[in-house]
Amino acid sequence: MASQHKELQSIWTPANIVTCVRILFIPVYMAFALGAFTIVGISYEFQAIAAFVIYMVLSLTDKVDGHLARSRGEITDFGKFLDPIADKLLVFSALLIFIEQGVLASWIVFIILFREFLVSALRMVASANGEVIAADKLGKWKTAVTMVAICGYLLVDVIALYSVDAASILLTVCHVFMAAAVVLTVVSGAQYFWNCRKIVFRV
């Protein structure tokens, strides 16, 4: 018990370190995705593959920090604050790049961003009233489908290096997944708002 208590005197738990590393690698992913390293002689092909691999790793470690915190009994307020920020930065860093590259329309990103602001605001209002809004199944499905679509778009750039036809087919599949993500975004956001209506409209 003493050692566990001593460990919790610092916010730098393994879980929080993983979260910080995820955030620090987001600009690295963005640089590769935008081909920023071409000026130092790194080929576009390598950068496309690196962007996909880095994003995949960052996406897969999404649950690692939470699992570490729970399994080690090291849940901290710092981790609760930083983890959702890391998740949102990871998603929107990719979506903003897709807008710049002409892969996605800005209204798609606006809908996803609006939903995130809405849910965050609802959770703050609920928390102020002593209530906790947990992530529901629709919200989790929304996140999963969005991440699959994003990774798919990044994979399109890699496959296009070898087969334009295959890349075109995958791009169509990615559009379908992103459309599903937008639908889930709207529905889950509406569900959050409906569940919190009594709190929001409380006099």
C-alpha positions in Angstrom: 0.0 0.0 0.0 2.8 2.4 0.8 4.5 1.9 -2.6 1.2 2.5 -4.4 0.6 5.6 -2.4 4.1 6.8 -3.2 3.6 6.2 -6.9 0.5 8.4 -6.9 2.4 11.3 -5.5 3.4 12.0 -9.1 1.2 12.7 -12.1 3.8 10.9 -14.3 2.2 7.5 -14.2 2.8 5.1 -17.1 -0.7 5.8 -18.4 -0.2 9.6 -18.4 3.2 9.2 -20.1 1.6 7.2 -22.9 -1.0 9.9 -23.3 1.7 12.6 -23.5 3.7 10.6 -26.0 0.5 10.3 -28.2 0.1 14.0 -28.1 3.8 14.7 -28.9 3.6 12.3 -31.9 0.6 14.0 -33.5 2.7 16.9 -35.0 5.1 14.2 -36.3 2.2 12.4 -38.0 1.0 15.7 -39.5 4.4 16.5 -40.9 4.6 13.2 -42.6 1.0 13.4 -43.9 1.7 16.8 -45.4 5.0 15.7 -47.0 6.9 18.3 -44.9 10.1 16.2 -45.0 10.5 16.3 -48.7 12.7 19.3 -48.3 15.3 17.2 -46.5 15.3 14.5 -49.1 12.8 12.0 -47.6 10.7 10.5 -50.4 6.9 11.1 -50.6 6.5 7.3 -50.6 8.2 6.9 -47.3 6.3 9.8 -45.7 2.9 8.4 -46.8 3.8 5.0 -45.3 5.1 6.7 -42.1 2.0 8.8 -41.7 -0.2 5.7 -42.0 1.9 3.6 -39.6 2.2 6.4 -37.0 -1.5 7.1 -37.1 -2.4 3.5 -36.8 -0.1 3.1 -33.7 -1.5 6.2 -32.1 -5.0 5.0 -32.7 -4.4 1.5 -31.3 -2.8 3.0 -28.2 -6.1 5.0 -27.6 -7.2 2.4 -25.0 -3.7 1.6 -23.6 -3.5 4.6 -21.3 -7.0 4.0 -19.9 -6.2 0.3 -19.3 -2.9 1.1 -17.6 -4.6 3.6 -15.3 -7.4 1.3 -14.3 -5.3 -1.9 -13.9 -2.6 -0.2 -11.9 -5.0 1.9 -9.8 -3.4 5.1 -11.0 -6.4 7.1 -12.2 -5.5 10.8 -11.9 -7.3 14.1 -12.6 -4.4 15.0 -14.9 -5.1 11.8 -16.9 -8.9 12.5 -17.0 -8.1 15.9 -18.3 -5.5 15.0 -20.9 -6.8 11.7 -22.4 -9.9 13.2 -24.1 -7.8 16.1 -25.4 -5.4 13.6 -26.9 -8.3 11.7 -28.6 -9.8 14.8 -30.1 -6.4 16.2 -31.3 -5.7 12.9 -33.0 -9.0 12.8 -34.8 -9.1 16.5 -35.8 -5.5 16.7 -36.9 -6.3 14.1 -39.5 -9.6 15.6 -40.6 -8.1 19.1 -41.0 -5.4 17.7 -43.2 -8.0 15.9 -45.3 -9.8 19.2 -45.8 -6.5 20.8 -46.9 -5.9 17.9 -49.3 -9.4 18.1 -50.7 -10.3 14.6 -49.5 -13.2 15.8 -47.2 -15.6 18.6 -47.4 -15.4 21.1 -44.5 -19.0 20.6 -43.6 -18.3 17.0 -42.6 -15.6 18.2 -40.1 -17.9 20.9 -38.9 -20.6 18.4 -38.0 -18.1 16.2 -36.1 -16.6 19.3 -34.3 -20.0 20.6 -33.4 -21.0 17.3 -31.9 -17.8 17.2 -29.8 -18.4 20.8 -28.5 -22.0 19.9 -27.7 -21.2 16.7 -25.8 -18.4 18.5 -23.9 -20.7 21.3 -22.9 -23.4 18.8 -21.8 -20.9 16.9 -19.7 -19.8 20.1 -18.0 -23.3 21.2 -17.2 -24.1 17.7 -15.9 -21.0 17.6 -13.8 -21.9 20.9 -12.3 -25.2 19.3 -11.2 -23.4 16.3 -9.7 -24.2 13.9 -12.6 -21.9 11.9 -14.8 -22.6 11.3 -18.5 -20.9 8.1 -19.5 -20.0 7.3 -23.1 -22.8 5.2 -24.7 -22.6 2.5 -27.3 -23.5 4.9 -30.1 -20.7 7.2 -29.1 -18.2 4.4 -29.0 -19.3 3.1 -32.4 -19.0 6.7 -33.8 -15.4 6.9 -32.6 -14.5 3.4 -33.9 -16.1 4.0 -37.4 -14.4 7.4 -37.6 -11.0 6.0 -36.8 -11.4 3.2 -39.3 -12.4 5.8 -42.0 -9.4 8.0 -41.2 -6.9 5.1 -41.3 -8.5 4.0 -44.5 -7.9 7.4 -46.1 -4.3 7.3 -45.1 -4.0 3.8 -46.5 -5.3 5.1 -49.8 -2.2 7.2 -50.2 0.0 4.2 -49.6 -1.9 1.9 -52.0 -2.0 4.6 -54.6 1.8 4.2 -54.8 1.3 0.7 -56.2 -2.2 0.5 -57.7 -4.4 3.5 -58.7 -7.4 1.2 -59.3 -7.1 -0.4 -55.8 -6.7 3.0 -54.2 -9.8 4.2 -56.0 -11.9 1.3 -54.7 -10.6 1.8 -51.1 -11.4 5.5 -51.4 -15.0 4.7 -52.1 -15.1 2.3 -49.1 -13.6 5.1 -46.9 -16.3 7.5 -48.1 -19.0 5.0 -47.1 -17.4 4.6 -43.6 -17.1 8.4 -43.2 -20.8 8.8 -44.2 -21.7 6.2 -41.6 -19.5 8.1 -39.1 -21.3 11.4 -39.8 -24.7 9.7 -39.3 -23.5 8.2 -36.0 -22.1 11.5 -35.0 -25.5 13.2 -35.5 -27.6 10.5 -33.9 -25.3 10.0 -30.9 -25.1 13.8 -30.4 -28.9 14.1 -30.5 -29.1 11.2 -28.0 -26.8 12.9 -25.6 -28.8 16.1 -25.8 -32.1 14.2 -25.3 -30.7 12.4 -22.3 -29.6 15.7 -20.8 -32.7 17.8 -21.7 -33.9 18.0 -18.2 -30.6 19.3 -17.0 -30.2 21.8 -19.9 -33.7 23.3 -19.6 -33.7 23.2 -15.8 -34.8 26.6 -14.3 
